[in-house]
């Protein structure tokens, strides 16, 4: 009788009581407010409410999210569309399933004393650029300006920029790559004033491409169970992002709680979260096809050596976000 009752009770328990679905998310960079929505969703139980057991893997200078995906190290990753499309054209079938970031935060930030006042002044200057997939928007922009990136008086010299602002502080470059929510403020925190800086936002220059989308491997989308799992993941993640937008200081503190390196500061993360909220504002997680097509057009405008050589097919899908929004 005891065995029978135990079995009956087990049969009556919800399926979620036995095991939640595991999801591993690979971030594009280290733990910081750029990814606050995911940490908030984890901390506030939004993933748990969707029967998900989510593991968030930070990125770093030696971690390439597409390679992690190719090796089966994650179910879903955060990446910029230029990087994902370049990888897709090379044979790694990545698909965008959601787009929490509506706007781009990428900029070139220049020293005012370098003489750079307009993009035409880039000629003959040293410009700092991130690589590892982050260089694609920059290279496309230079191509549209007709500026070779091989140096010389008629082009620009590209400095392979580390993930710090030292080249500008030490006048090793006229301009460096920055994000509106991160490196620009590192310059300010280092003692430079806004008057000493000239900024060029990719959004304002008409060369902004989509950043921080969610990508999965294409073959996984043929599995209805995986699509359902991702729909629940996206739904909970967007709950996290909306909470972070409405409670930026709390969201920043949640991020700090998950930063195992201890490298982040409260002031910087709170400032970062307030700026990131401007980029996710208005997004319900679904990808606007017009934004994707604009990104493709920009990437194909790279002169003789474009980032992608043809328009991609099947590079994004609304199946997951449609399902998430319908729940």
N, C-alpha and C positions, 0 to 999 in steps of 0.2 A: 504493500500500500504506500509506504514511504517513497519508494522509487517512482511509483505511478504519479504521486502528487508533485514530486520534484520535476518530473518530465512535463506535467501539465502546466505548472507555473512557468517553466522555461518557454513553453510554446506560446503562452499568453503575453510574454514580455515583448516590447517593441524590438524590431530588428536592430535599431540603433544601440540598444543596450548591450549587444554582443560585440560589435566592432564598427567603428566609424571608418569611412573611406580615407585612406592615406593620400595626401597630396604633398609633393615637394616642389617648392617655388625657389627658383634660382634668381637672385637679384643681379642687377647690372653693376652695382657698386656696393660699397661697404654700408653697414647699418647707419642710416641717417634719415632725416625727415623727408627726403626724396621718396622714401618708401613707407611713409607713415601709415597710409591706409591699410596696408597689410599687417603691420604690427598692431594697429588699433583693433582690426578685425580679430586678430589672435587674442589680444589681451581682454577684449570686451565679450568674448564668447560668441561672436558672430559666426565663426567657422564651426564651432561646436554645435550651434543651433542648426546648422545645415548638415549635421552628421559627418563632419570632416575633421580629420586629424592632420593639421597642416604643419609642415616643417619649412622654415624659411632659412635658406642658405645665403649668407652675405657673399657679395662679389669682392673684387679687389684687383690690383694691377696685374696679377698673374692669372686671373680667372676670366676666360672668355665664355660667356653664357651659351653661344651657339655650339661650342665644343662640348660643354657640359651636356647639352641636349643630345648631341650626336652620340655621346657615350652612354646615354640612358641614365644620367645622373640627376635628372629632374623631370617632372611631368609638364611644367610650364615655366616660362622664364619672362623676365622683364628685359626688353631691349628696345633700341631705336630702330625705326623702320629702315633707314638706309643700311644698317648693318645686317638686318634680317633679310632684306631683299638681295643684298650682295651675296650672302651665304646661300640663299635659295638659287640664285643663278649659277652658283658653283656646285649645286647638287644636293644641298641640305634643305629638304622640303619643309621649311618653317611656314606656319600660317598664323596670321594675326587673328585672335579670337575676341579681343576686347581692347578698348583704347581709353583708359582712364584719364590720360593727359590730353587735353583739348588743344593746348597751345605749347609753343616751344620756348624754352628758357635759355637758349644758346646765344652767346654774344662773342664779339671780339672786343676786348677792353684795351685801350691804348693809353700810353703816357701823353698828356697834353704837350709836354716839352719835346716830344718826338717830331712834332710838326704835322702829325696826322689829324686832319680835320674832316676829311671826306674819304670815301673808299678809293677815290682817284689817287689819294696820297699814299696808298699802300705800296705803290711802285718803288722798288729799290730798298724796301724795308725788310727787317727780319720779323716774322710773325710766328708766334708759338701755337702749335697745333697738337691736340691729343690724337693718338693713333689707336689701334685696336678696334677699328670700326667707327670711331668717333670723327675720323678725318674726312669722311665722305661729304658731308654738307659743306665743309670748308673748301675742299677741292673743287666741288661743283661751283661754288660761288666765285672762286678765282677764275675758273674757266669762263663764266658768264661775263666777268670783267675783262677778259682777254689778257689776264696776267699769268705768265708761265710760273710754275712753282719750282723752277730749277735755279733760281737766283739770277743775278745780273741786274743791270740798271733798268731793264725793261720788264722785270718780273719781280717776284718776291722770293726771299730765302726762307724756307720752312725750318723752324726749330722744333724738333721732336720734343714736345713739352711733357714734363713729368706732371704728376697730379698735385702740383703746388703752384704758387704764384711768384716764386723766386725770380724767374726770368724778367718780370716787369719790375719788381722791387730793385733788382740789381742792374737794370737797364741793359740786359742782354738781348732784349727784344723790344721793338716799338709797340707791339700789341701781343696779347696772349688770349687764348680761349678761356672763357669764363661762362658760368651759368648765373642767371639772375638771382638764384637762390643760394649760391655757394661761394664760388671763388671771388666774385665781385666784392662780397662782404669780407672775405679774407683780406683783401687789399685795404679795405677801410679799417678793419681791425688791426692791420699792421701799421697804421698811421697815415696812410694816404687819404686825401680829401676828395670828394666828388669833383671839385674844381680842377684837380690835378689829373683827372681821368676823362677820356672820351670813349663813349660806348657805341657799338653798332649792333643792334639786335637783329638776329636773322629774320625775325618776324617783320621788322620794318623794312628790311632790304629785299623782301620778296623771295627769300631762299630758305624759309623755314620748312623743315621736314618733321614728320611725326616722331615723337619721343615717348619712351616709357610705355609701350604697348605690351600686351600679354601675348605670348607666342607658344604654340605647341607643334609637335610633329604632325604632318599631314595625315599619315596613315592611322594615327590614333583616333581621328575624327570619324572613322568608319565604324567605330565601336559605340553603340548607343549608350552603354553604361559610362563610358569615358566622357561623352558629351554631357550627360546628366551631371556627372561629378564636376565637370568644369563649369557648368551653368550655376551650380550651387556655390562653387568657389568664387565665380565672378560676382554673383549676387551679394555674398557676404563681404567680398573685398570692396565693392562699391558702397556698402553700408559703412565700412571702415573709413573710406575716403570722405564720405559726406559728414561723418562724425568728426573727422580730423579737420575738415574745413570749418565746421561750426565751433570746434573746441581746440584751436591751434596750440595753445600753451599746454593743455593736457596731453594732446597728441605728441608734442615734442618730448614731454617727460616720459611717455610710454616708450618712445624710441630710445631714449637714454637708458631706460631700464633694461633694454635688450642689447645694448652696446657692450659686448663683453671685452672690448679693447680698452674702454675707458678714455678713448681719444677725443670724444665729442664733448663740447661744452654746452651748458644750458642756454646761454645767451645766443650762441650761434644756431643751435637747433630750433629755438623759438623763432628766430628771425627767418631761418630757412623754411620752417613750416608756414609762416605767413606768406612767403613768396610762392611756395609750391601750391598753396591753396588757390592762387590766381590762375595757375595752369590747369588745375583739375576742375575749376568752377564751370558749371554748365554741362559737364559730361555725365551721362547715365551709364557709361561703359561701352556703349556701342560705337563702332567706327563709322565716321561720316565718309562715304565713298568719295566725295569731292576732295576731302583732305588727303586721302590715300592717292587719288589720281594726281593731285597737285605735287605730292611727294615724288611720285614716279616721274612726272614731267621734269621736275627739278633735277633729279638724279640722272636723267637721260640727256640733260643739256650740258654735259661735261666735255664738250669739244671732241677731240680725237680719242680721248680715253675716259668715257663716261663710267659712272659707278655701275650702272646696269646697261646692257646693250639693247634690250628689248622689253616691251611691256610684259610684266609677269601675269601669269594666269593662275588662278586659285590661290593667290598669296594672302587673301583674307576671306573670312567667313563670318556671317552674322548668325549662324545656327546657334552658337552658344549664348550670345547676348539676347537673341530673340527668346530663347527658352528661359534665361535668367529673368528677363523683364516680365515674362508671362506668369512667373511664380507668385 
